Amino acid sequence: MTLPRYVVITPARNEERYIEHTLRSMTAQTHTPKEWIVVDDGSTDRTAEIVARHSRRHPWITLVRHHPEEEERKRTPSPVVAAFYAGFAALKTTSWDFIVKLDADLTLPPDYFETVAREFIMYPRTGICGGYIVHETGDGRLERERTAEYHVRGAFKAYRRECFADIGGMPRRKSWDGVDQYVALYKGWKTRVLPLEVVHHRRTGILIDRGLKTSLLVGAEYYREGHSPLLALIRSVIWGKSRKPFGITGAFFLTGFFTALLRNDHKHVDSGMERFIRRFQYQRIRRKLGLRAAPLRITGNPQPPLPQSKNIRKRSEANGVPPAAKAGAVRSASE
């Protein structure tokens, strides 16, 4: 069986401490990518030097330098997504079946991408998939990160080519890792968390636990994604329990949400998408409480059944770069 072809893009900024883990994992894969673009996103350490050394031994690894000015970086809604698209523009091949956004601080099992490729073959409606994160504890154990059952972490998110084009690529906004999945689900695609253990060498909390200002910003973004006040209240409790200073961060999250609501901030989604997100989350809550939840009706533009993989590949080669991905933004699932 011929496995689907794939490309990988890794934004990397000051990752000299961890990137060797990712490089060794990738070169040990049983199914290697056609291209792996590692984007040096303005690093001031040895990240680029380490990647360049590996690229000399493996021609499918390419180092791309992306060094925006600091003021430009501050104005960019998501520097990570901007770096991803710098790598996307550098791709030489157009013959790929799925694309991966991969972090630079991971250890992957050797069969990781072979398993992902087989998932896309076996389940034609899978649009986004990936493994799950584990962290190393102080006593040498591996602890699984808690996340929603449908949520594929942005650290290693794989998109089927047709799904990537259908959702308009990765949204250029802070909340890209979430909005993309909502749009995919709204369009009729499936997301799948696979039984693949990925070691994240730097805890996510170290990156996002930046105090009360972050809580305000994330709360406001939660409103712009279309969530209701009740969902925000529930989310604020979870947020406050997992980020220091405990409790206070939850209150600031809620403050950010209601400040955005009172300002009537522009939302990233249209009314149809907003209704979908709220129904989706309410039904998840009902199921967790053991209550009966009606099947979720897809009100967007569900895709017809996909053709066989051979036809998918031919169509993918003809399509080239998704126009919406070039534009880099998705406002709603119905546009």
C-alpha positions, 0 to 999 in steps of 0.5 A, spaced: 500 500 500 502 506 498 502 511 503 499 518 502 505 523 501 506 529 506 510 535 508 511 538 515 512 545 517 516 547 524 516 554 526 522 554 531 524 560 535 530 559 540 529 552 541 536 549 541 535 546 548 529 541 545 530 541 537 535 535 537 529 531 540 524 533 534 530 532 529 532 525 531 525 523 531 523 525 524 529 522 521 527 516 525 520 516 522 518 509 518 514 514 513 518 520 512 516 527 509 517 529 502 519 536 505 520 538 512 521 546 512 524 548 519 523 556 520 528 559 524 523 565 527 528 570 529 532 565 534 538 568 537 541 562 539 544 556 536 537 553 533 539 555 526 546 552 526 543 545 529 537 545 523 543 546 518 547 541 520 541 536 520 539 538 513 546 537 510 545 530 512 537 529 510 536 533 503 528 533 505 530 538 511 530 545 509 532 551 513 528 557 512 530 564 516 524 568 518 526 574 522 521 580 522 522 586 526 520 586 533 514 591 532 512 587 526 512 581 531 508 585 536 503 587 531 502 580 528 496 576 531 499 570 531 507 570 530 507 562 530 502 562 524 506 567 520 512 563 521 508 557 518 506 561 512 513 563 511 515 556 511 508 554 506 511 559 501 518 556 501 515 549 499 518 546 493 513 540 492 506 541 490 505 533 491 502 532 498 496 529 501 497 532 508 500 537 511 503 538 518 504 544 523 509 541 528 513 544 534 520 544 535 520 541 542 517 534 541 519 526 541 515 522 536 514 515 536 518 512 530 511 510 527 508 516 528 507 519 521 506 512 518 500 511 523 497 518 521 498 516 514 494 510 515 488 514 518 487 518 512 487 512 508 482 508 512 477 514 514 476 518 508 472 523 513 478 525 517 480 532 516 484 533 522 488 528 526 494 527 531 496 524 537 496 526 544 501 529 549 505 527 555 510 531 559 516 528 563 514 529 571 520 530 576 520 522 578 521 520 571 514 518 569 510 520 563 503 524 565 498 525 559 496 532 558 488 533 559 485 536 553 478 535 550 476 529 546 476 532 540 481 537 540 488 535 536 493 539 539 497 544 535 503 542 537 503 536 531 496 537 527 496 534 521 491 536 516 488 532 510 489 537 504 482 537 502 480 539 509 486 544 509 483 548 503 476 547 505 477 551 512 482 556 508 488 554 512 490 556 519 487 562 521 491 568 522 489 569 529 491 568 536 486 562 537 488 559 531 488 552 535 481 551 536 477 555 531 480 551 525 477 545 528 470 548 529 470 550 522 472 543 520 467 540 524 462 545 521 464 543 514 462 536 516 469 533 517 472 529 523 477 530 528 481 524 531 486 524 537 490 517 535 493 513 540 500 516 539 504 518 545 508 524 544 513 527 549 512 535 549 519 537 553 517 544 555 510 544 558 505 548 555 503 552 562 510 554 561 509 558 555 502 560 556 502 562 564 504 569 563 499 572 569 493 576 569 494 580 562 494 573 558 487 571 562 484 577 560 486 577 552 484 569 552 477 571 555 476 576 550 478 571 544 473 566 547 468 571 546 470 573 539 470 565 537 462 565 539 462 562 545 456 564 550 456 567 557 455 560 560 460 557 557 465 562 559 463 561 566 464 554 565 471 555 562 473 560 567 473 555 572 477 550 569 482 556 567 482 558 574 484 551 577 490 550 572 493 557 572 497 561 577 495 565 581 489 560 582 482 562 582 484 569 580 486 568 573 479 565 572 476 571 574 480 575 569 478 570 564 471 572 565 473 579 566 476 579 559 470 575 556 465 580 558 469 586 557 469 584 549 462 583 550 460 590 552 465 593 547 461 589 542 468 586 539 468 584 532 467 576 532 471 571 528 465 567 526 458 568 523 451 567 526 451 560 523 458 558 526 456 561 533 450 557 533 454 551 531 459 552 536 455 553 542 450 547 540 457 543 540 459 545 547 452 544 550 452 537 547 459 535 550 457 538 557 450 534 557 454 527 555 459 529 560 453 529 565 450 523 563 444 526 559 442 524 553 444 529 547 441 529 540 445 528 534 449 535 532 446 537 526 451 540 521 448 547 518 454 549 514 457 546 507 458 538 509 462 535 503 460 530 499 464 523 500 471 523 498 473 519 491 478 514 492 485 515 494 488 515 487 483 520 485 485 525 491 492 525 489 491 527 482 486 532 484 491 535 489 497 535 485 492 539 480 490 544 485 497 546 488 496 551 494 489 553 496 487 560 495 484 561 502 491 559 505 495 564 501 490 569 503 491 566 510 484 568 514 478 564 515 472 568 518 467 563 517 465 556 515 460 559 510 464 563 506 
